Amino acid sequence: MTQAFASEEMSPEEAAAAASACSREFRADPHPVYAALRASAPVCPLKPPHGVDTFLITRYDDARAALADPRLSKDMYGAIDAYHRIFGDSSIALDDNMLFSDPPKHTRLRRIVGTTFTPKRVESLRPKVQKITDELLDRCPASEPVNLLQEFCFPLPLHVICELLGVPENERRQAQEWSATVAQTGFGPEARKALELAEGNLRDYLVDLIARKRREPDGALLSALVTAQDEDGALTDHELVSTAWVLLFAGHKSTAYQIGNAVYHLLSRPEQKRLAFRDPEATAAAVEEIFRFETSVENSTFRYATEDIKMRDTLIPKGALVQISLTAANRDPEMFPDPDRMDVERPNVQATHLAFGLGPHYCIGAPLARLEMQIALATLFGRHPGMALVGEPEDVRWLTVPFPAFRGLAELPVVLDPS
């Protein structure tokens, strides 16, 4: 891909300005900017489009430390003014979950969810994931251009997470549309209005769905969460709604964009593609390198400093917002030799990349994401080994919304079986 910036020519001030602006050029290729920040401003104050000053952490060692630092709180209710400015009042109804909480509440919520969202439950989905994958590919035209993101990458994890939660099939499209609106980043009055409407609709839908699961348990995850409890009791109705939302949202968007990133980079690197599908072990290893090389979760969710924190030569003042760039940390040359080269045979990458975070908030859905990625890629390239991008790799468009939650493609035009 043609780089939009030249990191070696960029001053710290220019790199900070580029990251703050979230311009189309930066969104197309943020890696040179992150390289400049790692080199000269690894803990960098930004002024992003949401209007709340934020410190961005870009080096691997700093990222690991920050992800596990209890002084960086995930409880956005504690930073209520900043929360309201970024998300608005309506978001609170969906954000009372383990993603936006600290111990002991986070510990309790995660423990209850963990009793139901088990590796055994995830593994039991394998035949269903394979079936959904095959059915989606059966519907795709083989010899005509197809937007794989729309026809495959997004529907697959949506159907899987809905299957896991127990969302009826005829209700999934509407739930996806509301989720898509919530995921869109915008800070103007119209964007706020659309966001509030979608959040209200999602909340009402989940309240009704939970009530149905309570009346007629079906063995799916949401039904299990309704009855799950530990020594501190069960989830409240409010916590159930918010937990269902975070599982639906996190279990859908991030995996969809990650599958798209993987397909794009493998199609752009034929030798890496060949190595990735020699056998199941090679595919599993390739998936981990893709998580490192182009993770779909570019930055951690917000944290805020509960006290003054000195990191390297920078003081993060009490109350300041902090984001950790997982994308930048995963390309740190101090940790990963030749980090801008995708190497599906890179050793020990699963144990070291930060695509799923670290510490108490390590992604609870990581096993499901790995399962979906491995099945999706092995099946897709197994059935269509000659698949090709439409146009040149550098012509593919990346998401360019102002402050995206995800690093992913806007579209992925391919021909599955070129003549």
DRENDO-1510 file (C-alpha; in Angstrom, 1 decimal, always signed):
<recs>
REC; n; res; u; v; w
REC; 1; MET; +0.0; +0.0; +0.0 .
REC; 2; THR; +1.2; +3.5; -0.8 .
REC; 3; GLN; +2.0; +5.3; +2.5 .
REC; 4; ALA; +0.2; +8.6; +3.0 .
REC; 5; PHE; +2.9; +9.9; +5.3 .
REC; 6; ALA; +6.6; +9.6; +5.6 .
REC; 7; SER; +7.4; +8.9; +9.2 .
REC; 8; GLU; +11.1; +9.7; +9.1 .
REC; 9; GLU; +10.3; +13.2; +7.9 .
REC; 10; MET; +7.5; +13.9; +10.5 .
REC; 11; SER; +8.1; +16.0; +13.6 .
REC; 12; PRO; +6.3; +14.9; +16.9 .
REC; 13; GLU; +4.0; +17.9; +16.5 .
REC; 14; GLU; +3.1; +17.0; +12.9 .
REC; 15; ALA; +2.5; +13.3; +13.9 .
REC; 16; ALA; +0.3; +14.4; +16.8 .
REC; 17; ALA; -1.6; +16.8; +14.6 .
REC; 18; ALA; -2.1; +14.0; +12.0 .
REC; 19; ALA; -3.4; +11.5; +14.6 .
REC; 20; SER; -5.7; +14.2; +16.1 .
REC; 21; ALA; -7.2; +15.2; +12.8 .
REC; 22; CYS; -8.1; +11.6; +11.8 .
REC; 23; SER; -7.9; +12.7; +8.2 .
REC; 24; ARG; -8.6; +10.5; +5.2 .
REC; 25; GLU; -4.9; +10.1; +4.6 .
REC; 26; PHE; -4.3; +9.0; +8.2 .
REC; 27; ARG; -7.2; +6.6; +8.1 .
REC; 28; ALA; -5.8; +5.1; +4.8 .
REC; 29; ASP; -2.5; +4.3; +6.4 .
REC; 30; PRO; -1.9; +5.3; +10.1 .
REC; 31; HIS; +1.2; +3.2; +10.6 .
REC; 32; PRO; +3.8; +5.8; +9.6 .
REC; 33; VAL; +2.2; +8.3; +12.0 .
REC; 34; TYR; +2.3; +5.7; +14.8 .
REC; 35; ALA; +5.9; +5.0; +14.0 .
REC; 36; ALA; +6.7; +8.7; +14.4 .
REC; 37; LEU; +4.9; +8.9; +17.7 .
REC; 38; ARG; +6.6; +5.7; +19.0 .
REC; 39; ALA; +10.0; +7.2; +18.2 .
REC; 40; SER; +9.5; +10.7; +19.6 .
REC; 41; ALA; +6.2; +11.2; +21.4 .
REC; 42; PRO; +5.2; +7.7; +22.8 .
REC; 43; VAL; +2.8; +9.3; +25.3 .
REC; 44; CYS; +1.2; +12.0; +23.2 .
REC; 45; PRO; -1.6; +14.5; +24.0 .
REC; 46; LEU; -4.2; +14.7; +21.3 .
REC; 47; LYS; -7.1; +16.9; +20.5 .
REC; 48; PRO; -9.5; +14.5; +18.7 .
REC; 49; PRO; -12.7; +15.3; +16.9 .
REC; 50; HIS; -14.9; +14.4; +20.0 .
REC; 51; GLY; -13.4; +17.5; +21.7 .
REC; 52; VAL; -12.0; +15.8; +24.8 .
REC; 53; ASP; -8.3; +16.0; +25.2 .
REC; 54; THR; -6.8; +12.5; +25.2 .
REC; 55; PHE; -3.4; +11.0; +25.8 .
REC; 56; LEU; -2.4; +8.3; +23.2 .
REC; 57; ILE; +0.1; +5.5; +24.2 .
REC; 58; THR; +1.9; +3.9; +21.3 .
REC; 59; ARG; +4.9; +1.8; +22.5 .
REC; 60; TYR; +4.5; -1.9; +23.3 .
REC; 61; ASP; +5.9; -1.8; +26.8 .
REC; 62; ASP; +3.9; +1.2; +27.7 .
REC; 63; ALA; +0.8; -0.3; +26.3 .
REC; 64; ARG; +1.2; -3.5; +28.4 .
REC; 65; ALA; +1.7; -1.4; +31.5 .
REC; 66; ALA; -1.2; +0.8; +30.8 .
REC; 67; LEU; -3.6; -2.0; +30.0 .
REC; 68; ALA; -3.0; -3.5; +33.4 .
REC; 69; ASP; -2.7; -0.3; +35.5 .
REC; 70; PRO; -5.5; +0.1; +38.0 .
REC; 71; ARG; -4.9; +3.8; +38.1 .
REC; 72; LEU; -6.4; +4.0; +34.6 .
REC; 73; SER; -10.0; +3.4; +35.2 .
REC; 74; LYS; -12.5; +2.0; +32.8 .
REC; 75; ASP; -15.5; +3.2; +34.8 .
REC; 76; MET; -16.6; +6.1; +32.6 .
REC; 77; TYR; -19.2; +7.1; +35.1 .
REC; 78; GLY; -16.3; +8.3; +37.2 .
REC; 79; ALA; -15.3; +10.6; +34.3 .
REC; 80; ILE; -19.0; +11.6; +33.8 .
REC; 81; ASP; -18.4; +15.0; +32.1 .
REC; 82; ALA; -16.1; +13.5; +29.6 .
REC; 83; TYR; -18.4; +10.6; +29.1 .
REC; 84; HIS; -21.4; +12.9; +28.3 .
REC; 85; ARG; -19.4; +15.0; +25.9 .
REC; 86; ILE; -18.2; +12.0; +23.9 .
REC; 87; PHE; -21.2; +9.6; +24.1 .
REC; 88; GLY; -24.2; +11.6; +25.2 .
REC; 89; ASP; -26.7; +10.7; +28.0 .
REC; 90; SER; -28.5; +8.0; +26.1 .
REC; 91; SER; -25.4; +5.7; +25.9 .
REC; 92; ILE; -25.4; +5.1; +29.7 .
REC; 93; ALA; -28.3; +2.7; +29.4 .
REC; 94; LEU; -26.2; +0.3; +27.3 .
REC; 95; ASP; -22.8; +0.9; +29.0 .
REC; 96; ASP; -23.4; -0.6; +32.5 .
REC; 97; ASN; -21.3; -3.6; +31.7 .
REC; 98; MET; -17.9; -5.2; +32.3 .
REC; 99; LEU; -16.3; -3.2; +29.5 .
REC; 100; PHE; -16.9; +0.1; +31.3 .
REC; 101; SER; -16.4; -0.9; +34.9 .
REC; 102; ASP; -13.6; -1.5; +37.5 .
REC; 103; PRO; -13.2; -4.1; +40.2 .
REC; 104; PRO; -15.0; -5.2; +42.3 .
REC; 105; LYS; -18.0; -4.6; +39.9 .
REC; 106; HIS; -16.0; -5.7; +36.9 .
REC; 107; THR; -14.8; -8.8; +38.7 .
REC; 108; ARG; -18.4; -9.8; +39.6 .
REC; 109; LEU; -19.8; -9.1; +36.1 .
REC; 110; ARG; -17.0; -11.0; +34.3 .
REC; 111; ARG; -17.2; -13.9; +36.7 .
REC; 112; ILE; -21.0; -14.3; +36.1 .
REC; 113; VAL; -20.6; -14.0; +32.3 .
REC; 114; GLY; -17.6; -16.3; +32.4 .
REC; 115; THR; -19.7; -19.1; +33.9 .
REC; 116; THR; -21.9; -19.1; +30.8 .
REC; 117; PHE; -19.6; -17.9; +28.0 .
REC; 118; THR; -17.3; -20.9; +28.4 .
REC; 119; PRO; -14.7; -22.4; +26.0 .
REC; 120; LYS; -16.9; -25.5; +25.8 .
REC; 121; ARG; -19.9; -23.4; +24.7 .
REC; 122; VAL; -17.7; -21.7; +22.1 .
REC; 123; GLU; -16.3; -24.9; +20.8 .
REC; 124; SER; -19.8; -26.4; +20.5 .
REC; 125; LEU; -20.5; -23.7; +17.9 .
REC; 126; ARG; -17.9; -25.0; +15.5 .
REC; 127; PRO; -20.4; -27.0; +13.3 .
REC; 128; LYS; -22.8; -24.1; +13.2 .
REC; 129; VAL; -20.0; -21.6; +12.3 .
REC; 130; GLN; -18.9; -24.0; +9.5 .
REC; 131; LYS; -22.6; -24.3; +8.3 .
REC; 132; ILE; -23.1; -20.5; +8.2 .
REC; 133; THR; -19.8; -20.0; +6.4 .
REC; 134; ASP; -20.7; -22.5; +3.7 .
REC; 135; GLU; -24.2; -21.1; +3.3 .
REC; 136; LEU; -22.9; -17.6; +2.9 .
REC; 137; LEU; -20.3; -18.6; +0.3 .
REC; 138; ASP; -22.9; -20.7; -1.6 .
REC; 139; ARG; -24.9; -17.4; -2.1 .
REC; 140; CYS; -21.9; -15.4; -3.5 .
REC; 141; PRO; -21.5; -15.2; -7.2 .
REC; 142; ALA; -18.3; -17.0; -8.2 .
REC; 143; SER; -17.3; -15.3; -11.4 .
REC; 144; GLU; -18.7; -11.7; -10.8 .
REC; 145; PRO; -17.3; -9.0; -8.6 .
REC; 146; VAL; -18.7; -9.2; -5.0 .
REC; 147; ASN; -18.2; -6.9; -2.0 .
REC; 148; LEU; -17.0; -9.6; +0.3 .
REC; 149; LEU; -17.3; -7.4; +3.3 .
REC; 150; GLN; -21.0; -7.0; +2.8 .
REC; 151; GLU; -21.8; -10.5; +1.6 .
REC; 152; PHE; -19.5; -12.6; +3.9 .
REC; 153; CYS; -17.4; -10.8; +6.4 .
REC; 154; PHE; -20.3; -9.0; +8.2 .
REC; 155; PRO; -23.0; -11.6; +8.0 .
REC; 156; LEU; -20.9; -14.4; +9.4 .
REC; 157; PRO; -20.0; -13.0; +12.8 .
REC; 158; LEU; -23.5; -11.4; +13.1 .
REC; 159; HIS; -25.2; -14.8; +12.6 .
REC; 160; VAL; -22.7; -16.5; +14.9 .
REC; 161; ILE; -23.1; -14.1; +17.8 .
REC; 162; CYS; -26.9; -14.0; +17.4 .
REC; 163; GLU; -26.9; -17.8; +17.4 .
REC; 164; LEU; -24.8; -17.8; +20.6 .
REC; 165; LEU; -27.0; -15.3; +22.3 .
REC; 166; GLY; -30.3; -16.8; +21.0 .
REC; 167; VAL; -31.5; -13.9; +18.8 .
REC; 168; PRO; -34.2; -15.2; +16.5 .
REC; 169; GLU; -33.1; -15.3; +12.9 .
REC; 170; ASN; -35.9; -13.0; +11.7 .
REC; 171; GLU; -34.9; -10.3; +14.1 .
REC; 172; ARG; -31.2; -10.2; +13.3 .
REC; 173; ARG; -31.2; -7.7; +10.5 .
REC; 174; GLN; -33.0; -5.1; +12.5 .
REC; 175; ALA; -30.6; -5.6; +15.5 .
REC; 176; GLN; -27.7; -5.3; +13.1 .
REC; 177; GLU; -29.0; -2.0; +11.6 .
REC; 178; TRP; -29.4; -0.4; +15.1 .
REC; 179; SER; -25.9; -1.7; +16.1 .
REC; 180; ALA; -24.4; -0.2; +12.9 .
REC; 181; THR; -25.9; +3.2; +13.8 .
REC; 182; VAL; -24.5; +3.1; +17.3 .
REC; 183; ALA; -21.1; +2.1; +15.9 .
REC; 184; GLN; -20.9; +5.1; +13.5 .
REC; 185; THR; -18.8; +7.9; +15.0 .
REC; 186; GLY; -20.2; +11.4; +14.6 .
REC; 187; PHE; -20.4; +14.4; +16.9 .
REC; 188; GLY; -22.8; +16.7; +15.1 .
REC; 189; PRO; -26.5; +17.2; +16.1 .
REC; 190; GLU; -27.9; +14.9; +13.4 .
REC; 191; ALA; -25.5; +12.1; +14.3 .
REC; 192; ARG; -26.4; +12.5; +18.0 .
REC; 193; LYS; -30.1; +12.3; +17.2 .
REC; 194; ALA; -29.7; +9.1; +15.1 .
REC; 195; LEU; -27.5; +7.6; +17.9 .
REC; 196; GLU; -30.0; +8.3; +20.6 .
REC; 197; LEU; -32.8; +6.8; +18.5 .
REC; 198; ALA; -30.9; +3.6; +17.7 .
REC; 199; GLU; -29.8; +3.2; +21.3 .
REC; 200; GLY; -33.3; +3.6; +22.6 .
REC; 201; ASN; -34.5; +1.0; +20.0 .
REC; 202; LEU; -31.8; -1.4; +21.0 .
REC; 203; ARG; -32.5; -1.0; +24.7 .
REC; 204; ASP; -36.2; -1.6; +24.2 .
REC; 205; TYR; -35.5; -4.6; +22.0 .
REC; 206; LEU; -33.1; -6.2; +24.4 .
REC; 207; VAL; -35.5; -5.7; +27.4 .
REC; 208; ASP; -38.2; -7.5; +25.4 .
REC; 209; LEU; -35.8; -10.3; +24.3 .
REC; 210; ILE; -34.7; -10.9; +27.9 .
REC; 211; ALA; -38.3; -11.0; +29.1 .
REC; 212; ARG; -39.0; -13.7; +26.4 .
REC; 213; LYS; -35.9; -15.7; +27.5 .
REC; 214; ARG; -37.1; -15.5; +31.1 .
REC; 215; ARG; -40.5; -16.9; +30.1 .
REC; 216; GLU; -39.2; -19.5; +27.7 .
REC; 217; PRO; -35.6; -20.5; +28.4 .
REC; 218; ASP; -33.9; -21.9; +25.3 .
REC; 219; GLY; -30.4; -22.9; +26.4 .
REC; 220; ALA; -28.6; -20.1; +24.5 .
REC; 221; LEU; -26.2; -17.7; +26.2 .
REC; 222; LEU; -28.6; -14.9; +26.9 .
REC; 223; SER; -31.1; -17.4; +28.5 .
REC; 224; ALA; -28.2; -18.8; +30.6 .
REC; 225; LEU; -27.3; -15.2; +31.7 .
REC; 226; VAL; -30.8; -14.6; +32.9 .
REC; 227; THR; -30.4; -17.3; +35.5 .
REC; 228; ALA; -26.7; -17.1; +36.1 .
REC; 229; GLN; -25.5; -15.9; +39.5 .
REC; 230; ASP; -22.6; -16.1; +41.9 .
REC; 231; GLU; -22.2; -15.5; +45.7 .
REC; 232; ASP; -23.1; -11.8; +45.1 .
REC; 233; GLY; -26.3; -12.6; +43.3 .
REC; 234; ALA; -27.5; -12.5; +39.7 .
REC; 235; LEU; -27.2; -9.8; +37.0 .
REC; 236; THR; -29.8; -7.0; +37.4 .
REC; 237; ASP; -32.2; -6.4; +34.5 .
REC; 238; HIS; -30.1; -3.2; +33.7 .
REC; 239; GLU; -26.9; -5.2; +33.7 .
REC; 240; LEU; -28.5; -8.0; +31.6 .
REC; 241; VAL; -29.4; -5.4; +28.9 .
REC; 242; SER; -26.0; -3.8; +28.9 .
REC; 243; THR; -24.2; -7.1; +28.9 .
REC; 244; ALA; -26.3; -8.4; +26.0 .
REC; 245; TRP; -25.5; -5.3; +24.1 .
REC; 246; VAL; -21.7; -5.4; +24.6 .
REC; 247; LEU; -21.6; -9.1; +23.6 .
REC; 248; LEU; -23.7; -8.4; +20.5 .
REC; 249; PHE; -21.6; -5.4; +19.5 .
REC; 250; ALA; -18.1; -6.6; +20.3 .
REC; 251; GLY; -18.9; -10.1; +19.0 .
REC; 252; HIS; -19.9; -8.7; +15.6 .
REC; 253; LYS; -18.1; -5.6; +14.3 .
REC; 254; SER; -14.6; -6.4; +15.4 .
REC; 255; THR; -14.6; -9.9; +13.9 .
REC; 256; ALA; -16.2; -8.7; +10.7 .
REC; 257; TYR; -13.5; -6.1; +10.1 .
REC; 258; GLN; -10.8; -8.5; +11.1 .
REC; 259; ILE; -11.9; -11.1; +8.6 .
REC; 260; GLY; -11.9; -8.4; +5.9 .
REC; 261; ASN; -8.4; -7.2; +6.9 .
REC; 262; ALA; -7.1; -10.8; +6.8 .
REC; 263; VAL; -8.5; -11.5; +3.3 .
REC; 264; TYR; -7.2; -8.2; +1.9 .
REC; 265; HIS; -3.6; -8.7; +3.3 .
REC; 266; LEU; -3.5; -12.4; +2.2 .
REC; 267; LEU; -4.6; -11.6; -1.3 .
REC; 268; SER; -2.0; -8.9; -1.4 .
REC; 269; ARG; +0.7; -11.3; -0.4 .
REC; 270; PRO; +0.5; -14.6; -2.4 .
REC; 271; GLU; +3.4; -16.3; -0.7 .
REC; 272; GLN; +2.0; -15.6; +2.7 .
REC; 273; LYS; -1.3; -16.9; +1.6 .
REC; 274; ARG; +0.4; -20.1; +0.4 .
REC; 275; LEU; +2.1; -20.6; +3.7 .
REC; 276; ALA; -1.0; -19.8; +5.7 .
REC; 277; PHE; -3.1; -22.8; +4.4 .
REC; 278; ARG; -0.6; -25.6; +4.4 .
REC; 279; ASP; -2.4; -27.3; +7.4 .
REC; 280; PRO; -4.7; -26.3; +10.3 .
REC; 281; GLU; -1.7; -25.4; +12.5 .
REC; 282; ALA; -0.3; -23.1; +9.9 .
REC; 283; THR; -3.7; -21.4; +9.6 .
REC; 284; ALA; -4.0; -20.9; +13.3 .
REC; 285; ALA; -0.6; -19.3; +13.4 .
REC; 286; ALA; -1.4; -17.1; +10.4 .
REC; 287; VAL; -4.5; -15.9; +12.1 .
REC; 288; GLU; -2.5; -14.7; +15.1 .
REC; 289; GLU; +0.0; -12.8; +12.9 .
REC; 290; ILE; -2.9; -11.1; +11.2 .
REC; 291; PHE; -4.3; -10.1; +14.5 .
REC; 292; ARG; -0.9; -8.5; +15.2 .
REC; 293; PHE; -0.3; -7.0; +11.8 .
REC; 294; GLU; -3.7; -5.3; +11.3 .
REC; 295; THR; -5.9; -5.7; +14.3 .
REC; 296; SER; -9.5; -4.4; +13.7 .
REC; 297; VAL; -9.6; -2.9; +17.2 .
REC; 298; GLU; -7.2; +0.0; +16.6 .
REC; 299; ASN; -7.3; +1.6; +20.0 .
REC; 300; SER; -8.5; +0.5; +23.4 .
REC; 301; THR; -11.7; +1.8; +24.8 .
REC; 302; PHE; -11.3; +5.0; +26.9 .
REC; 303; ARG; -9.7; +5.0; +30.3 .
REC; 304; TYR; -9.2; +7.9; +32.6 .
REC; 305; ALA; -6.5; +8.7; +35.1 .
REC; 306; THR; -7.7; +8.5; +38.7 .
REC; 307; GLU; -4.5; +10.2; +39.8 .
REC; 308; ASP; -1.5; +12.0; +38.3 .
REC; 309; ILE; +0.5; +9.3; +36.4 .
REC; 310; LYS; +4.1; +9.8; +35.1 .
REC; 311; MET; +4.8; +7.7; +32.0 .
REC; 312; ARG; +8.2; +8.2; +30.5 .
REC; 313; ASP; +8.7; +12.0; +30.4 .
REC; 314; THR; +5.0; +12.8; +30.2 .
REC; 315; LEU; +2.6; +13.6; +33.1 .
REC; 316; ILE; -0.9; +12.3; +32.5 .
REC; 317; PRO; -2.9; +14.5; +34.9 .
REC; 318; LYS; -5.7; +13.2; +37.1 .
REC; 319; GLY; -9.0; +13.1; +35.2 .
REC; 320; ALA; -7.4; +12.9; +31.7 .
REC; 321; LEU; -8.6; +10.5; +29.2 .
REC; 322; VAL; -6.2; +7.8; +27.9 .
REC; 323; GLN; -6.3; +5.6; +24.9 .
REC; 324; ILE; -3.8; +2.8; +24.1 .
REC; 325; SER; -3.1; +2.2; +20.4 .
REC; 326; LEU; -3.1; -1.6; +20.0 .
REC; 327; THR; -2.3; -1.0; +16.3 .
REC; 328; ALA; +0.9; +1.0; +17.2 .
REC; 329; ALA; +2.0; -1.4; +20.0 .
REC; 330; ASN; +1.7; -4.4; +17.7 .
REC; 331; ARG; +4.0; -2.7; +15.2 .
REC; 332; ASP; +6.7; -1.7; +17.8 .
REC; 333; PRO; +10.1; -2.8; +16.4 .
REC; 334; GLU; +11.4; -3.1; +20.0 .
REC; 335; MET; +9.1; -6.1; +20.4 .
REC; 336; PHE; +8.5; -7.4; +16.8 .
REC; 337; PRO; +11.5; -7.5; +14.4 .
REC; 338; ASP; +10.6; -6.1; +11.0 .
REC; 339; PRO; +7.1; -5.3; +12.3 .
REC; 340; ASP; +5.7; -3.8; +9.1 .
REC; 341; ARG; +6.2; -7.1; +7.3 .
REC; 342; MET; +3.4; -9.7; +7.7 .
REC; 343; ASP; +5.1; -13.0; +8.5 .
REC; 344; VAL; +2.6; -15.9; +9.1 .
REC; 345; GLU; +5.5; -18.0; +10.4 .
REC; 346; ARG; +6.5; -15.4; +13.0 .
REC; 347; PRO; +7.2; -17.3; +16.3 .
REC; 348; ASN; +5.4; -16.8; +19.6 .
REC; 349; VAL; +3.1; -14.1; +18.2 .
REC; 350; GLN; -0.1; -15.4; +19.9 .
REC; 351; ALA; +1.5; -15.0; +23.3 .
REC; 352; THR; +2.8; -11.5; +22.6 .
REC; 353; HIS; +0.4; -9.5; +20.4 .
REC; 354; LEU; -2.1; -7.1; +22.1 .
REC; 355; ALA; -5.0; -7.4; +19.7 .
REC; 356; PHE; -7.2; -8.7; +22.5 .
REC; 357; GLY; -5.8; -6.4; +25.2 .
REC; 358; LEU; -4.3; -7.6; +28.4 .
REC; 359; GLY; -5.0; -7.9; +32.1 .
REC; 360; PRO; -8.5; -7.8; +33.7 .
REC; 361; HIS; -10.1; -6.5; +30.5 .
REC; 362; TYR; -8.6; -9.1; +28.2 .
REC; 363; CYS; -11.3; -9.8; +25.5 .
REC; 364; ILE; -13.6; -12.5; +26.8 .
REC; 365; GLY; -14.6; -13.3; +23.2 .
REC; 366; ALA; -11.1; -14.0; +22.0 .
REC; 367; PRO; -11.7; -17.8; +21.7 .
REC; 368; LEU; -14.8; -17.2; +19.5 .
REC; 369; ALA; -13.0; -14.6; +17.3 .
REC; 370; ARG; -10.2; -17.1; +16.8 .
REC; 371; LEU; -12.6; -19.9; +15.9 .
REC; 372; GLU; -14.5; -17.7; +13.4 .
REC; 373; MET; -11.3; -16.4; +11.8 .
REC; 374; GLN; -9.8; -19.9; +11.3 .
REC; 375; ILE; -13.0; -21.4; +9.8 .
REC; 376; ALA; -13.8; -18.4; +7.7 .
REC; 377; LEU; -10.3; -18.1; +6.1 .
REC; 378; ALA; -9.7; -21.8; +5.7 .
REC; 379; THR; -13.1; -22.3; +4.0 .
REC; 380; LEU; -12.9; -19.2; +1.9 .
REC; 381; PHE; -9.5; -19.8; +0.5 .
REC; 382; GLY; -10.0; -23.6; +0.4 .
REC; 383; ARG; -13.1; -23.2; -1.8 .
REC; 384; HIS; -11.7; -20.3; -3.9 .
REC; 385; PRO; -7.9; -20.6; -4.1 .
REC; 386; GLY; -7.8; -18.3; -7.1 .
REC; 387; MET; -9.8; -15.5; -5.5 .
REC; 388; ALA; -8.5; -12.1; -6.5 .
REC; 389; LEU; -9.0; -8.4; -5.6 .
REC; 390; VAL; -10.8; -6.2; -8.1 .
REC; 391; GLY; -8.3; -3.5; -8.9 .
REC; 392; GLU; -5.0; -2.8; -7.3 .
REC; 393; PRO; -4.4; -3.3; -3.5 .
REC; 394; GLU; -3.7; +0.4; -3.0 .
REC; 395; ASP; -7.1; +1.3; -4.5 .
REC; 396; VAL; -9.1; -0.5; -1.7 .
REC; 397; ARG; -10.8; +2.1; +0.6 .
REC; 398; TRP; -10.4; +2.0; +4.4 .
REC; 399; LEU; -12.9; +3.4; +6.9 .
REC; 400; THR; -12.5; +7.2; +7.1 .
REC; 401; VAL; -15.1; +8.2; +9.8 .
REC; 402; PRO; -13.7; +10.8; +12.1 .
REC; 403; PHE; -12.7; +8.8; +15.1 .
REC; 404; PRO; -13.4; +5.1; +14.3 .
REC; 405; ALA; -13.8; +2.4; +16.8 .
REC; 406; PHE; -12.3; +0.0; +14.3 .
REC; 407; ARG; -9.5; -0.3; +11.8 .
REC; 408; GLY; -11.1; -1.9; +8.7 .
REC; 409; LEU; -12.0; -1.7; +5.1 .
REC; 410; ALA; -15.0; +0.3; +3.7 .
REC; 411; GLU; -15.4; -2.4; +1.1 .
REC; 412; LEU; -13.7; -5.5; -0.2 .
REC; 413; PRO; -14.3; -6.1; -3.9 .
REC; 414; VAL; -13.2; -9.5; -5.1 .
REC; 415; VAL; -13.9; -12.1; -7.7 .
REC; 416; LEU; -14.0; -15.5; -6.1 .
REC; 417; ASP; -13.2; -17.6; -9.2 .
REC; 418; PRO; -11.7; -15.4; -11.9 .
REC; 419; SER; -11.9; -17.0; -15.4 .
</recs>
